[in-house]
Amino acid sequence: MADAITVSAPISGTDSKLTFEAGRLAQQADGAVVGRIGDTMILVTATAARRPIRQTCLQRRTEESRWLL
């Protein structure tokens, strides 16, 4: 497992700092980043298929809609 990569920068006009961290959480995902400002955190993940899946835009939207119901 590779070391986590962290990048931080101050937010102008405030005392807050914006931090992005990759490589520590969600090791099963193809990519994952944690964004943090103060006590607020968000985890964003992405996965991909090994082979392209041939679908039209309408088919994808239908699949996404099923997950929302």
N, C-alpha and C positions, 0 to 999 in steps of 0.2 A: 504494500500500500504506500502510495506517495504521500509526502507531507502536504498538509493543507496550505493553500495559497490565500493570503489575506491582503486586501487593499483597503486603505482608509483615507478619508479626506474630510476636512472641516467644511461645514455648510456655512457659507458667508452670511453675515448678519445675525447669526445665532451662536449659541454655545454648544450646539449639537455636532456630532461627527457621523458621517455616513460610512459604513463598513460593508464590504462584500467579502465573503469567504467561500472558497470552493475546495472540494476534496475531502471534507470531513464527514458530512452526512450523506445519506442516500447512496451508498456505494453500489447498489444494484442498478441505479439509473445510469443512462449514458452520459448525463450531465446533470449537475445539481449545484445551486448557488444559494447561500443564505445572505439576505440583505438585512441590515440592522441600522436603526436610528434610535438611540437611547434604549428604552425597554421594549420597543416594537421590533419584531423580527418577522420575516417572511421566508419560506422555503419554496424555491422554484425548481422543478425537475423536468427533464426531457428524456424521452426514450425514442428509439428508432427501430424499424424492422430491418433485418439483414438483407432482405430483397425488396425491391419496390412493389407496392401493392397498386394494381391498376384499378382505379375507381374514378368515377366522375365526381364533380363537385357536389351534385345533388345526393349521390350515394353517401358521401362523407357527412354531409349535414344531417341526413336521416340517421346515420349511426350515432352521431353526437347527440341528436335529439332523444334517442332511446335512452342514453345514459342519464339525461336530465330528468326523465319521467320517473 
